[in-house]
Amino acid sequence: MGNTLKEIMMHKHLTLAGVLLVAAGCPSSEPADETMSAGSGGIDSLSGTGTETSDPSTTSTTSATDPDGSGGSSSTGDELNCGEEEFVLEAVPPNVVLVLDKSGSMVFNSWDADNDPMTEEETRWRSLHDVVSFVVGSFEAEINFGAVLFPSTAAIEELGAGACIVNAEPEVPVASNNADGVLDGIPSAGATSTIIGATPATAGIQTALTHLKTLDENIDRFMILITDGAANCGADADTTECPGPGCGLMEVYDGNLPTVVGDAFTVDGVPTFVIGIDILDDLVGEDPNDGQVAANTFTELNTVAEAGGRAREGDEKFFNATNEIELQDALSEIAGQVVSCTIPLSEEPTDPDFVEIEIGGMLYERIEDCETEDGWTYLNPEGPFDAIQLCGAACDALADSGELDATFGCPPPG
């Protein structure tokens, strides 16, 4: 199944082994052969042939008014010689925290993971672990991953606050090339005794957001929430309104979740993608003693997805996976979307108004509004002009081609 699934998602996998920039800079007296690098938050590595080439038709010292080259004219054509340099650039990997549901239902409930009724079912946790393993391994060069569990492994199986424990720090802080770190920091695929507790999704999001806010805000930041049920363990839960131990914590939906996710997006600029595991569009948990949250989880996750700023079109705003294949497709698609379309430049263009961007043979215009237009803009429109941002169809085109050609030109003479 692994090879087939990999083929399914690879069309979304942005391969940025190298983004080619052809930079035609204005005349320089210095040779261009060099290897350059930038520190964290910029280019991971920048190397280029750097060989400045000239067009013979523009470098001749013989002009039409001085055919014998005797110096009878001051026009030499040197002012038109902008040269040419080639560089290999890498986009800045975004910082992404996987916020993973580790509640008891992830092992109590199994499903037809491979969509084959003739094979044995697997637990949801095993499927989630397998999918996380595949995606972090496939995208670790393009995405800096971290992980938060809700509840933490310190949670216990009880109808009370002990089932709602979430660590204040992520189990796995965001880091580069962190596939092994993520897998070492979460329970194994076959774990059962530690996969217990309630669904304190809000606390998990808060831990992830607090961590992301300590990181460079100029690098894209995202959260990916993956859950198989409605959030509970609300910080403001009233434990006196319904009978039974822990009833207010366990059986009442935590309406703070969309608010926290919404504030993360609108205030802190951190969007949240939402993936549901086998979510039914139905009201459940109406019995105050059945141990289930009283809610339509489908409706609630739609609301969370919209609040997070990355809702899907149509009636299903979140990614709803009914088996492991769909779960892997969903997480792989999201990973493909968050791969950065910000391309740092090794140096600012001599004239920022004379830059052309071509992707996959198509020329894209410089635009004003990255939210509504297709094309590119400078990450800092007022300068410094040290990075470009691809928008809309241009960003999608880079995901398909994996290569970008840019020309840094000079204004026409005169």
C-alpha positions as a Markdown table, in Angstrom:
| # | Residue | x | y | z |
|---|---|---|---|---|
| 1 | Met | 0.0 | 0.0 | 0.0 |
| 2 | Gly | 2.9 | 2.4 | 0.8 |
| 3 | Asn | 4.2 | 2.7 | -2.8 |
| 4 | Thr | 0.8 | 3.3 | -4.2 |
| 5 | Leu | -0.1 | 5.9 | -1.6 |
| 6 | Lys | 3.2 | 7.6 | -2.2 |
| 7 | Glu | 2.4 | 7.9 | -5.9 |
| 8 | Ile | -1.0 | 9.3 | -5.0 |
| 9 | Met | 0.4 | 12.1 | -3.0 |
| 10 | Met | 3.6 | 12.9 | -4.8 |
| 11 | His | 1.8 | 15.3 | -7.2 |
| 12 | Lys | 1.3 | 17.5 | -4.1 |
| 13 | His | 4.8 | 17.1 | -2.9 |
| 14 | Leu | 6.7 | 20.2 | -3.8 |
| 15 | Thr | 10.3 | 19.2 | -4.6 |
| 16 | Leu | 12.6 | 22.1 | -4.2 |
| 17 | Ala | 15.9 | 20.5 | -4.6 |
| 18 | Gly | 16.8 | 23.6 | -6.5 |
| 19 | Val | 15.0 | 26.7 | -7.7 |
| 20 | Leu | 16.9 | 28.3 | -10.6 |
| 21 | Leu | 17.3 | 32.0 | -10.8 |
| 22 | Val | 18.8 | 33.6 | -13.8 |
| 23 | Ala | 19.9 | 37.0 | -12.7 |
| 24 | Ala | 20.8 | 39.6 | -15.2 |
| 25 | Gly | 22.4 | 42.3 | -13.1 |
| 26 | Cys | 23.8 | 45.6 | -14.2 |
| 27 | Pro | 27.5 | 46.0 | -15.0 |
| 28 | Ser | 29.9 | 45.1 | -12.2 |
| 29 | Ser | 33.7 | 45.4 | -12.1 |
| 30 | Glu | 33.9 | 42.4 | -9.8 |
| 31 | Pro | 34.0 | 38.9 | -11.0 |
| 32 | Ala | 30.9 | 36.9 | -10.3 |
| 33 | Asp | 32.4 | 33.5 | -9.6 |
| 34 | Glu | 31.4 | 32.8 | -6.0 |
| 35 | Thr | 29.6 | 30.7 | -3.5 |
| 36 | Met | 27.3 | 32.5 | -1.0 |
| 37 | Ser | 25.3 | 31.5 | 2.1 |
| 38 | Ala | 22.9 | 33.1 | 4.5 |
| 39 | Gly | 22.0 | 32.3 | 8.1 |
| 40 | Ser | 18.9 | 31.0 | 9.7 |
| 41 | Gly | 15.6 | 32.5 | 8.6 |
| 42 | Gly | 17.0 | 33.1 | 5.1 |
| 43 | Ile | 18.5 | 30.8 | 2.5 |
| 44 | Asp | 19.6 | 27.4 | 3.8 |
| 45 | Ser | 22.2 | 27.2 | 1.0 |
| 46 | Leu | 22.9 | 29.3 | -2.0 |
| 47 | Ser | 25.5 | 28.3 | -4.6 |
| 48 | Gly | 25.8 | 29.3 | -8.2 |
| 49 | Thr | 27.9 | 29.2 | -11.2 |
| 50 | Gly | 28.1 | 32.9 | -10.8 |
| 51 | Thr | 29.7 | 33.1 | -14.2 |
| 52 | Glu | 28.9 | 36.5 | -15.7 |
| 53 | Thr | 28.4 | 36.1 | -19.5 |
| 54 | Ser | 28.2 | 38.8 | -22.1 |
| 55 | Asp | 26.2 | 39.2 | -25.3 |
| 56 | Pro | 28.9 | 39.9 | -28.0 |
| 57 | Ser | 26.4 | 42.1 | -29.8 |
| 58 | Thr | 26.4 | 44.5 | -26.9 |
| 59 | Thr | 30.0 | 44.5 | -25.9 |
| 60 | Ser | 31.8 | 45.4 | -29.2 |
| 61 | Thr | 33.7 | 48.7 | -28.9 |
| 62 | Thr | 33.0 | 49.3 | -32.6 |
| 63 | Ser | 29.8 | 51.3 | -33.3 |
| 64 | Ala | 27.9 | 52.1 | -36.5 |
| 65 | Thr | 29.3 | 55.6 | -36.4 |
| 66 | Asp | 32.9 | 54.4 | -35.9 |
| 67 | Pro | 33.2 | 51.3 | -38.2 |
| 68 | Asp | 37.0 | 51.1 | -38.0 |
| 69 | Gly | 37.1 | 51.2 | -34.2 |
| 70 | Ser | 39.2 | 54.4 | -34.2 |
| 71 | Gly | 37.3 | 55.9 | -31.4 |
| 72 | Gly | 35.2 | 58.3 | -33.4 |
| 73 | Ser | 32.1 | 57.7 | -31.2 |
| 74 | Ser | 31.5 | 57.7 | -27.5 |
| 75 | Ser | 28.7 | 55.1 | -27.8 |
| 76 | Thr | 30.1 | 51.7 | -27.0 |
| 77 | Gly | 27.1 | 49.6 | -26.0 |
| 78 | Asp | 28.6 | 48.8 | -22.5 |
| 79 | Glu | 25.6 | 50.5 | -20.9 |
| 80 | Leu | 23.4 | 47.7 | -22.3 |
| 81 | Asn | 25.5 | 44.9 | -21.0 |
| 82 | Cys | 23.7 | 43.6 | -17.9 |
| 83 | Gly | 25.5 | 40.2 | -17.8 |
| 84 | Glu | 24.0 | 37.0 | -16.5 |
| 85 | Glu | 24.4 | 34.9 | -13.3 |
| 86 | Glu | 22.9 | 31.6 | -12.4 |
| 87 | Phe | 22.0 | 30.5 | -8.8 |
| 88 | Val | 20.5 | 27.6 | -7.0 |
| 89 | Leu | 18.1 | 28.7 | -4.2 |
| 90 | Glu | 16.0 | 26.8 | -1.6 |
| 91 | Ala | 12.7 | 28.1 | -0.2 |
| 92 | Val | 12.5 | 28.7 | 3.6 |
| 93 | Pro | 10.8 | 25.7 | 5.2 |
| 94 | Pro | 7.6 | 26.6 | 7.2 |
| 95 | Asn | 7.2 | 25.7 | 10.9 |
| 96 | Val | 4.4 | 23.2 | 11.4 |
| 97 | Val | 3.1 | 21.6 | 14.6 |
| 98 | Leu | 1.0 | 18.4 | 14.4 |
| 99 | Val | -1.6 | 18.5 | 17.1 |
| 100 | Leu | -2.5 | 14.9 | 17.6 |
| 101 | Asp | -5.5 | 13.3 | 19.3 |
| 102 | Lys | -4.3 | 10.6 | 21.8 |
| 103 | Ser | -7.6 | 10.0 | 23.5 |
| 104 | Gly | -8.8 | 6.5 | 24.4 |
| 105 | Ser | -11.1 | 6.3 | 21.4 |
| 106 | Met | -8.1 | 6.2 | 19.2 |
| 107 | Val | -7.5 | 2.6 | 20.3 |
| 108 | Phe | -11.0 | 1.6 | 21.5 |
| 109 | Asn | -12.2 | 2.2 | 18.0 |
| 110 | Ser | -10.8 | 0.4 | 15.0 |
| 111 | Trp | -11.6 | 0.9 | 11.3 |
| 112 | Asp | -11.1 | -0.6 | 7.8 |
| 113 | Ala | -7.7 | 1.0 | 7.3 |
| 114 | Asp | -7.1 | -0.2 | 3.8 |
| 115 | Asn | -10.7 | -0.1 | 2.6 |
| 116 | Asp | -10.6 | -3.8 | 2.1 |
| 117 | Pro | -13.3 | -5.8 | 4.0 |
| 118 | Met | -11.3 | -9.0 | 3.6 |
| 119 | Thr | -8.4 | -7.7 | 5.8 |
| 120 | Glu | -8.4 | -7.1 | 9.6 |
| 121 | Glu | -9.3 | -3.7 | 11.0 |
| 122 | Glu | -6.6 | -1.6 | 12.7 |
| 123 | Thr | -6.8 | 0.9 | 15.5 |
| 124 | Arg | -7.1 | 4.6 | 14.6 |
| 125 | Trp | -3.9 | 5.3 | 16.5 |
| 126 | Arg | -1.9 | 2.8 | 14.4 |
| 127 | Ser | -3.2 | 4.4 | 11.2 |
| 128 | Leu | -2.4 | 7.9 | 12.5 |
| 129 | His | 1.1 | 6.9 | 13.5 |
| 130 | Asp | 1.7 | 5.2 | 10.1 |
| 131 | Val | 0.5 | 8.3 | 8.3 |
| 132 | Val | 2.5 | 10.7 | 10.4 |
| 133 | Ser | 5.6 | 8.5 | 9.8 |
| 134 | Phe | 5.1 | 8.6 | 6.1 |
| 135 | Val | 4.4 | 12.3 | 5.8 |
| 136 | Val | 7.2 | 13.6 | 8.1 |
| 137 | Gly | 9.6 | 11.3 | 6.3 |
| 138 | Ser | 8.5 | 12.5 | 2.9 |
| 139 | Phe | 8.4 | 16.3 | 3.7 |
| 140 | Glu | 11.1 | 16.7 | 6.4 |
| 141 | Ala | 13.4 | 18.6 | 3.9 |
| 142 | Glu | 10.7 | 21.1 | 3.1 |
| 143 | Ile | 8.9 | 21.4 | 6.4 |
| 144 | Asn | 10.1 | 21.9 | 10.0 |
| 145 | Phe | 7.9 | 19.6 | 12.0 |
| 146 | Gly | 7.0 | 19.5 | 15.7 |
| 147 | Ala | 4.2 | 17.6 | 17.6 |
| 148 | Val | 1.8 | 18.1 | 20.5 |
| 149 | Leu | -0.3 | 15.3 | 22.0 |
| 150 | Phe | -3.7 | 15.8 | 23.6 |
| 151 | Pro | -3.9 | 14.5 | 26.2 |
| 152 | Ser | -0.3 | 13.9 | 27.2 |
| 153 | Thr | 1.0 | 10.5 | 28.1 |
| 154 | Ala | 0.6 | 11.5 | 31.8 |
| 155 | Ala | -3.2 | 11.4 | 31.4 |
| 156 | Ile | -5.1 | 8.7 | 33.2 |
| 157 | Glu | -8.3 | 6.8 | 32.4 |
| 158 | Glu | -10.8 | 8.5 | 34.6 |
| 159 | Leu | -14.0 | 10.7 | 34.4 |
| 160 | Gly | -12.2 | 13.8 | 35.6 |
| 161 | Ala | -9.3 | 16.2 | 35.3 |
| 162 | Gly | -6.7 | 13.4 | 35.2 |
| 163 | Ala | -7.9 | 12.5 | 31.7 |
| 164 | Cys | -7.4 | 16.1 | 30.5 |
| 165 | Ile | -3.7 | 16.6 | 31.1 |
| 166 | Val | -1.8 | 18.4 | 28.3 |
| 167 | Asn | 1.9 | 19.4 | 28.6 |
| 168 | Ala | 2.7 | 23.1 | 28.6 |
| 169 | Glu | 5.6 | 22.4 | 26.2 |
| 170 | Pro | 5.3 | 20.4 | 23.0 |
| 171 | Glu | 6.4 | 16.7 | 23.1 |
| 172 | Val | 8.4 | 17.5 | 20.0 |
| 173 | Pro | 9.6 | 21.1 | 19.5 |
| 174 | Val | 9.7 | 22.3 | 15.9 |
| 175 | Ala | 13.1 | 21.6 | 14.2 |
| 176 | Ser | 14.5 | 21.0 | 10.8 |
| 177 | Asn | 14.9 | 17.4 | 9.4 |
| 178 | Asn | 12.8 | 16.3 | 12.3 |
| 179 | Ala | 11.1 | 13.1 | 11.2 |
| 180 | Asp | 13.0 | 10.9 | 13.7 |
| 181 | Gly | 12.3 | 13.4 | 16.4 |
| 182 | Val | 8.6 | 13.4 | 15.8 |
| 183 | Leu | 8.4 | 9.6 | 15.8 |
| 184 | Asp | 10.6 | 9.3 | 18.9 |
| 185 | Gly | 8.4 | 11.8 | 20.7 |
| 186 | Ile | 5.0 | 10.1 | 20.2 |
| 187 | Pro | 3.7 | 6.6 | 21.3 |
| 188 | Ser | 4.5 | 3.8 | 19.0 |
| 189 | Ala | 2.0 | 2.5 | 16.4 |
| 190 | Gly | 1.2 | -0.5 | 18.6 |
| 191 | Ala | 0.8 | 1.4 | 21.8 |
| 192 | Thr | -2.3 | 0.8 | 23.9 |
| 193 | Ser | -1.7 | 1.6 | 27.5 |
| 194 | Thr | -0.7 | 5.2 | 26.9 |
| 195 | Ile | -3.5 | 5.9 | 24.4 |
| 196 | Ile | -6.0 | 6.9 | 27.0 |
| 197 | Gly | -7.8 | 10.0 | 28.3 |
| 198 | Ala | -10.2 | 12.6 | 27.0 |
| 199 | Thr | -10.1 | 15.1 | 24.1 |
| 200 | Pro | -8.6 | 18.3 | 25.4 |
| 201 | Ala | -8.0 | 19.7 | 21.9 |
| 202 | Thr | -8.2 | 23.4 | 23.0 |
| 203 | Ala | -5.3 | 22.9 | 25.4 |
| 204 | Gly | -3.3 | 21.1 | 22.7 |
| 205 | Ile | -3.8 | 24.0 | 20.3 |
| 206 | Gln | -2.8 | 26.5 | 23.0 |
| 207 | Thr | 0.5 | 24.6 | 23.7 |
| 208 | Ala | 1.2 | 24.4 | 19.9 |
| 209 | Leu | 0.5 | 28.1 | 19.4 |
| 210 | Thr | 2.5 | 29.2 | 22.4 |
| 211 | His | 5.5 | 27.3 | 21.0 |
| 212 | Leu | 5.1 | 28.6 | 17.4 |
| 213 | Lys | 5.0 | 32.2 | 18.8 |
| 214 | Thr | 8.5 | 31.8 | 20.1 |
| 215 | Leu | 9.7 | 31.1 | 16.5 |
| 216 | Asp | 10.6 | 33.6 | 13.8 |
| 217 | Glu | 7.3 | 35.3 | 12.7 |
| 218 | Asn | 8.8 | 36.0 | 9.3 |
| 219 | Ile | 8.8 | 32.2 | 8.6 |
| 220 | Asp | 5.3 | 30.7 | 7.8 |
| 221 | Arg | 3.7 | 29.0 | 10.8 |
| 222 | Phe | 0.9 | 26.4 | 10.8 |
| 223 | Met | -1.0 | 24.0 | 13.0 |
| 224 | Ile | -2.6 | 20.8 | 11.8 |
| 225 | Leu | -5.2 | 19.4 | 14.2 |
| 226 | Ile | -6.1 | 15.7 | 13.8 |
| 227 | Thr | -8.9 | 14.3 | 16.0 |
| 228 | Asp | -11.5 | 11.6 | 16.0 |
| 229 | Gly | -14.0 | 13.4 | 18.3 |
| 230 | Ala | -15.5 | 16.5 | 19.7 |
| 231 | Ala | -13.4 | 18.6 | 22.1 |
| 232 | Asn | -14.0 | 18.4 | 25.9 |
| 233 | Cys | -12.1 | 19.2 | 29.1 |
| 234 | Gly | -13.2 | 22.9 | 28.8 |
| 235 | Ala | -11.3 | 25.2 | 31.1 |
| 236 | Asp | -14.6 | 26.8 | 32.1 |
| 237 | Ala | -16.6 | 23.5 | 32.4 |
| 238 | Asp | -19.3 | 23.6 | 35.1 |
| 239 | Thr | -19.2 | 20.4 | 36.9 |
| 240 | Thr | -22.3 | 21.1 | 38.9 |
| 241 | Glu | -24.9 | 21.2 | 36.2 |
| 242 | Cys | -25.1 | 17.5 | 35.3 |
| 243 | Pro | -24.9 | 14.3 | 37.4 |
| 244 | Gly | -22.0 | 11.8 | 37.4 |
| 245 | Pro | -18.3 | 12.2 | 38.2 |
| 246 | Gly | -16.5 | 14.5 | 35.8 |
| 247 | Cys | -19.7 | 15.0 | 33.8 |
| 248 | Gly | -19.0 | 18.7 | 33.1 |
| 249 | Leu | -15.5 | 17.9 | 31.8 |
| 250 | Met | -16.3 | 14.8 | 29.8 |
| 251 | Glu | -19.8 | 15.3 | 28.3 |
| 252 | Val | -19.9 | 19.0 | 27.5 |
| 253 | Tyr | -18.4 | 20.3 | 24.2 |
| 254 | Asp | -15.6 | 22.8 | 24.7 |
| 255 | Gly | -16.8 | 25.8 | 22.7 |
| 256 | Asn | -13.5 | 27.6 | 23.4 |
| 257 | Leu | -11.8 | 25.6 | 20.6 |
| 258 | Pro | -13.0 | 27.6 | 17.6 |
| 259 | Thr | -12.3 | 30.8 | 19.5 |
| 260 | Val | -8.7 | 29.9 | 20.3 |
| 261 | Val | -8.1 | 28.6 | 16.7 |
| 262 | Gly | -9.7 | 31.8 | 15.3 |
| 263 | Asp | -7.6 | 34.1 | 17.4 |
| 264 | Ala | -4.5 | 32.2 | 16.4 |
| 265 | Phe | -5.3 | 33.0 | 12.7 |
| 266 | Thr | -6.6 | 36.5 | 12.9 |
| 267 | Val | -4.4 | 37.9 | 15.7 |
| 268 | Asp | -1.2 | 35.8 | 15.4 |
| 269 | Gly | -1.3 | 34.9 | 11.7 |
| 270 | Val | -1.1 | 31.2 | 12.4 |
| 271 | Pro | -3.7 | 29.2 | 10.3 |
| 272 | Thr | -5.0 | 25.8 | 11.4 |
| 273 | Phe | -5.9 | 22.9 | 9.1 |
| 274 | Val | -8.4 | 20.4 | 10.5 |
| 275 | Ile | -8.5 | 16.6 | 9.8 |
| 276 | Gly | -11.3 | 14.5 | 11.3 |
| 277 | Ile | -11.0 | 10.7 | 11.7 |
| 278 | Asp | -14.2 | 9.0 | 10.6 |
| 279 | Ile | -16.5 | 11.8 | 11.7 |
| 280 | Leu | -20.3 | 11.2 | 11.4 |
| 281 | Asp | -22.7 | 14.0 | 10.6 |
| 282 | Asp | -24.9 | 13.2 | 13.5 |
| 283 | Leu | -25.8 | 14.3 | 17.1 |
| 284 | Val | -24.4 | 12.0 | 19.7 |
| 285 | Gly | -23.8 | 11.9 | 23.4 |
| 286 | Glu | -27.2 | 13.2 | 24.5 |
| 287 | Asp | -27.2 | 10.8 | 27.5 |
| 288 | Pro | -25.4 | 12.7 | 30.3 |
| 289 | Asn | -23.9 | 9.5 | 31.6 |
| 290 | Asp | -22.7 | 7.8 | 28.3 |
| 291 | Gly | -19.1 | 9.2 | 28.4 |
| 292 | Gln | -19.5 | 11.0 | 25.1 |
| 293 | Val | -19.6 | 14.7 | 24.3 |
| 294 | Ala | -23.1 | 15.9 | 23.5 |
| 295 | Ala | -22.5 | 17.4 | 20.1 |
| 296 | Asn | -22.6 | 17.0 | 16.3 |
| 297 | Thr | -18.8 | 16.6 | 15.8 |
| 298 | Phe | -19.1 | 17.1 | 12.1 |
| 299 | Thr | -20.7 | 20.5 | 12.5 |
| 300 | Glu | -18.3 | 21.6 | 15.3 |
| 301 | Leu | -15.2 | 20.7 | 13.2 |
| 302 | Asn | -16.6 | 22.6 | 10.3 |
| 303 | Thr | -16.7 | 25.6 | 12.6 |
| 304 | Val | -13.2 | 25.1 | 13.8 |
| 305 | Ala | -11.9 | 24.7 | 10.2 |
| 306 | Glu | -13.5 | 28.0 | 9.2 |
| 307 | Ala | -12.1 | 29.7 | 12.2 |
| 308 | Gly | -8.6 | 28.4 | 11.3 |
| 309 | Gly | -8.5 | 30.2 | 8.0 |
| 310 | Arg | -7.9 | 27.0 | 5.9 |
| 311 | Ala | -11.5 | 25.7 | 5.4 |
| 312 | Arg | -12.2 | 23.6 | 2.3 |
| 313 | Glu | -14.8 | 24.5 | -0.2 |
| 314 | Gly | -18.2 | 22.8 | 0.0 |
| 315 | Asp | -20.2 | 21.5 | 2.8 |
| 316 | Glu | -17.3 | 19.6 | 4.4 |
| 317 | Lys | -15.0 | 22.3 | 5.6 |
| 318 | Phe | -12.5 | 20.0 | 7.2 |
| 319 | Phe | -10.7 | 16.9 | 5.8 |
| 320 | Asn | -12.8 | 13.9 | 6.9 |
| 321 | Ala | -10.9 | 10.6 | 6.5 |
| 322 | Thr | -12.9 | 7.4 | 6.7 |
| 323 | Asn | -9.9 | 5.1 | 6.3 |
| 324 | Glu | -6.1 | 5.3 | 6.4 |
| 325 | Ile | -5.8 | 5.9 | 2.7 |
| 326 | Glu | -7.9 | 9.0 | 3.0 |
| 327 | Leu | -6.1 | 10.1 | 6.1 |
| 328 | Gln | -2.7 | 9.9 | 4.3 |
| 329 | Asp | -4.1 | 11.7 | 1.3 |
| 330 | Ala | -5.4 | 14.5 | 3.5 |
| 331 | Leu | -2.2 | 15.0 | 5.5 |
| 332 | Ser | -0.1 | 14.8 | 2.4 |
| 333 | Glu | -2.3 | 17.4 | 0.6 |
| 334 | Ile | -2.0 | 19.8 | 3.5 |
| 335 | Ala | 1.8 | 19.3 | 3.6 |
| 336 | Gly | 1.9 | 20.1 | 0.0 |
| 337 | Gln | 0.0 | 23.3 | 0.6 |
| 338 | Val | 2.1 | 24.6 | 3.5 |
| 339 | Val | 5.4 | 24.1 | 1.7 |
| 340 | Ser | 6.7 | 27.7 | 1.4 |
| 341 | Cys | 6.1 | 29.8 | -1.7 |
| 342 | Thr | 8.5 | 32.4 | -0.3 |
| 343 | Ile | 11.7 | 32.5 | -2.2 |
| 344 | Pro | 14.6 | 34.4 | -0.5 |
| 345 | Leu | 17.0 | 36.3 | -2.8 |
| 346 | Ser | 20.7 | 36.3 | -2.2 |
| 347 | Glu | 20.9 | 40.0 | -2.9 |
| 348 | Glu | 18.4 | 42.7 | -3.8 |
| 349 | Pro | 17.9 | 43.4 | -7.5 |
| 350 | Thr | 19.6 | 46.5 | -8.7 |
| 351 | Asp | 16.2 | 47.8 | -9.9 |
| 352 | Pro | 13.2 | 46.1 | -8.3 |
| 353 | Asp | 10.9 | 47.3 | -11.0 |
| 354 | Phe | 12.7 | 45.3 | -13.7 |
| 355 | Val | 12.3 | 41.7 | -12.5 |
| 356 | Glu | 10.6 | 39.0 | -14.4 |
| 357 | Ile | 9.4 | 35.7 | -12.9 |
| 358 | Glu | 8.7 | 32.6 | -15.1 |
| 359 | Ile | 7.5 | 29.2 | -13.8 |
| 360 | Gly | 6.9 | 26.2 | -16.1 |
| 361 | Gly | 7.3 | 28.3 | -19.2 |
| 362 | Met | 4.7 | 30.9 | -18.1 |
| 363 | Leu | 5.5 | 34.5 | -17.2 |
| 364 | Tyr | 3.8 | 35.8 | -14.1 |
| 365 | Glu | 3.2 | 39.4 | -13.4 |
| 366 | Arg | 4.0 | 41.4 | -10.3 |
| 367 | Ile | 0.8 | 42.0 | -8.4 |
| 368 | Glu | -0.5 | 44.1 | -5.5 |
| 369 | Asp | -2.8 | 41.7 | -3.6 |
| 370 | Cys | -1.5 | 38.2 | -2.8 |
| 371 | Glu | -4.8 | 37.1 | -1.3 |
| 372 | Thr | -6.8 | 37.6 | -4.5 |
| 373 | Glu | -4.4 | 37.7 | -7.5 |
| 374 | Asp | -2.2 | 35.2 | -9.3 |
| 375 | Gly | 1.4 | 36.2 | -9.7 |
| 376 | Trp | 4.2 | 37.4 | -7.4 |
| 377 | Thr | 5.1 | 40.2 | -5.1 |
| 378 | Tyr | 8.0 | 41.2 | -2.9 |
| 379 | Leu | 7.6 | 39.8 | 0.6 |
| 380 | Asn | 8.4 | 43.3 | 1.8 |
| 381 | Pro | 6.7 | 45.6 | -0.7 |
| 382 | Glu | 8.5 | 48.7 | 0.6 |
| 383 | Gly | 11.8 | 47.0 | 0.8 |
| 384 | Pro | 14.2 | 45.4 | 1.6 |
| 385 | Phe | 13.6 | 43.5 | -1.6 |
| 386 | Asp | 15.2 | 40.3 | -0.3 |
| 387 | Ala | 12.5 | 37.8 | -1.0 |
| 388 | Ile | 9.6 | 37.2 | -3.3 |
| 389 | Gln | 6.2 | 35.7 | -2.5 |
| 390 | Leu | 4.4 | 33.6 | -5.1 |
| 391 | Cys | 0.6 | 33.9 | -5.0 |
| 392 | Gly | -2.3 | 31.9 | -6.2 |
| 393 | Ala | -1.7 | 30.1 | -9.5 |
| 394 | Ala | 2.0 | 31.0 | -9.4 |
| 395 | Cys | 2.4 | 29.2 | -6.1 |
| 396 | Asp | 0.6 | 26.2 | -7.5 |
| 397 | Ala | 2.7 | 26.2 | -10.6 |
| 398 | Leu | 5.9 | 26.1 | -8.5 |
| 399 | Ala | 4.5 | 23.0 | -6.7 |
| 400 | Asp | 4.0 | 21.3 | -10.1 |
| 401 | Ser | 7.3 | 22.3 | -11.7 |
| 402 | Gly | 9.6 | 22.7 | -8.8 |
| 403 | Glu | 11.6 | 25.3 | -10.7 |
| 404 | Leu | 11.5 | 29.1 | -11.0 |
| 405 | Asp | 13.3 | 31.3 | -13.5 |
| 406 | Ala | 13.9 | 34.9 | -12.7 |
| 407 | Thr | 15.5 | 37.7 | -14.6 |
| 408 | Phe | 16.9 | 40.7 | -12.8 |
| 409 | Gly | 17.1 | 43.4 | -15.5 |
| 410 | Cys | 18.3 | 46.9 | -15.9 |
| 411 | Pro | 16.1 | 49.8 | -16.9 |
| 412 | Pro | 16.4 | 50.9 | -20.6 |
| 413 | Pro | 19.2 | 53.3 | -21.3 |
| 414 | Gly | 18.3 | 57.0 | -21.1 |
